[in-house]
């Protein structure tokens, strides 16, 4: 009798926890499975000058940033600000829904559209999301604006803007610091 009661308690415990299992798997975190659609989105919102290789590299950097993101981590307090700030929750909560919305707006697969049509659909989606300005860093307002925010605040975008290999935020020595940075080559993105 005791064994049957123990088995019944175990079965009830499994059933009690079961609702949490499917929800966790149904709401899989934003990750590598979404990369192909993210690459299609990046091709619509990032500069065409960097080409497909540069856009894929920007997606890789964005995905790396998301993987390394730690909600609640201590952030730089900024000059003249004495209070410490914590990183907000991960911006990824609506990313899958944003990608699904892009597909829904196209009546199929967003990735198969011509670039100009993808851009039109993204503009509609950003407008519908109520995003008025590009955030200073990804904030979860919309995946498209977060991809742009991450890229346009990167050293690569800085180099492209100046058409020079500046390497902002890179640790460089003083040798050659009196020389202008090398010209950014259009095909490789390197000097």
N, C-alpha and C positions, 0 to 999 in steps of 0.2 A: 504494500500500500504506500509506503514511504517513497519508493522509487517512482510510482505512478504520479504522486504529488510533485516530486522533484521534476519529472519530465513535463508535467503540465505547467509548472512555474517557468521552466525554461522556454517552453513553446509560447507562453503568454508574453514573456520578456522579448522574444524575437519578434512577435507580432506588434508589440508596443513600439519597438524601434524601427520597424519596417517602413513607416511613412517617411522617415528621415533619409533612408537609403535612396529611393527613387528620386526624391527631390534633389539630393546632392548630385546624382549622376545626370539628371535632366538639365541641371543648371551647371554644366561643366564650365570650368573657368575659360576665359578667353585665352587662346593659346595657338599652338602651331597648326591645329586643325583648321583654323580660320585664316591662315596665312595666304592661300591663293586668292580669297576674296579681298583681303587687305592689300595685296599687291595690285589688284585691279583698281581698288580705291586710290591707292597711292599714285597710280598712273594718271588719275584724273585730277588730283589736287597738288601734286608736286611739280616742280619745273620740268618741262620737256627737255631742257638743256642737259640735264644730268642723265638722261636716257634710262632705259630699262634697268641697266646694271646699277646705276646710282639710286634709282627708285627702290630696287630690291635691297640695296645696302641700307637705305633709310628705313625700310620696313624691318630689317634685321636689327638695327640699332633701337628702333622703337620697341620691338618685342623684347629685346634684352633689357631695356629700361623698365618695361612692365614686369618682367620676371624678377628683377632686382628690387622693385618697389616695395617698401615696407611701411604700411599704414602705422601711424603713431610714432614713427622715428623722429628723433630730434632734428629740427631744421635750423639752418643758419638764422640767427636773429636779426641780421642786417645792421648796418651802421647806425649808431645812435639809438637803437632799440634794445632795451635791457631784458625784456621778457623772452623766454624761450618759447618756440612754437613747435608743434608736432605736425607731422605730415598727415593730411586728411586721408580718408578711406581711399582705396584703390579706385581709379577712375573707370575701371573696366566693367562696372555693373551693367551698363546698357549697350556695350559694344556689340554683342551678338544681335541684340534687337535692332541696332542701327544697321548692321549688315543685312539682316532679314528685311528691314524696311526698304533698303535700296533695291533688293531683289523684288519685293512686292510692287514697288513703284514702276519697275520695268516690265512687270507681267511675266517675269521669268528670271533669268540670270543676268545680273548687273554686269558681270565680267565679260559677257559676249558683245556688249554694245560698242559702238565706235567711240573713240575718246571724247569727241564733242558732245555726244549724247550722254555719256557718263557724267561729264561736267554739268550738264543741264540738270540731271537727276540729283546730283550731289547738292547743287545750289537750292533746289526745291526742298531737299531734306534738311539742310542747314536752316533755311528760312522757317520751315515747319517746326524745327526744334527751338526756334526763338533765339538763336545765337546771333548776336549783333557785332561782337568783336572777337578777334582771335585771342585766346587766353595766353597768358605769359608762360604757362606750362600746361600739359594735359590736365583737364579738370573733370572730364566725363560729360561735358555738355553735349558733345557729338563726336563720334569717332573720327570723322573727316577733319574737324577743326583741331582735334587732339594730335592727329598725324601731322597736320600742317604746323601746329605750334611746336611740336617736338623737333621737326626738321628745321624750321626757320630760325630757331634759337640754337642751332648746332654750329660747330666750327665749320662744317662743310658748306652750309648756307652762307656763312660769313665769307668764306673763301670765294664762293661763287659771286657774291655781291660785289666784292672788290676785284674779282678776276685775278687774284693773287693767292699763292699758297701761304697763308698767314698762320694757320694752325692755332687759332685762338684756344686758350686754355691748355696748350701743350707746353711741356717743360722743355725749354730750349736753353742752350748755353749762350754765352756772349759772342762766341766766334761768328763773325759775319752779321752781327746785329746792326752794323752800320750800313748794310746793303739793303736795298729794297727786296721784299720777298719775291721769289720767282713767279713768273706769269703762270696762271692756271691753264693747263692744256685742255682744250675743249673735249677731246675724245676720252681721256683717261681720268680727268679731274685731278691730276697731279702735276707738279711742276717739273 
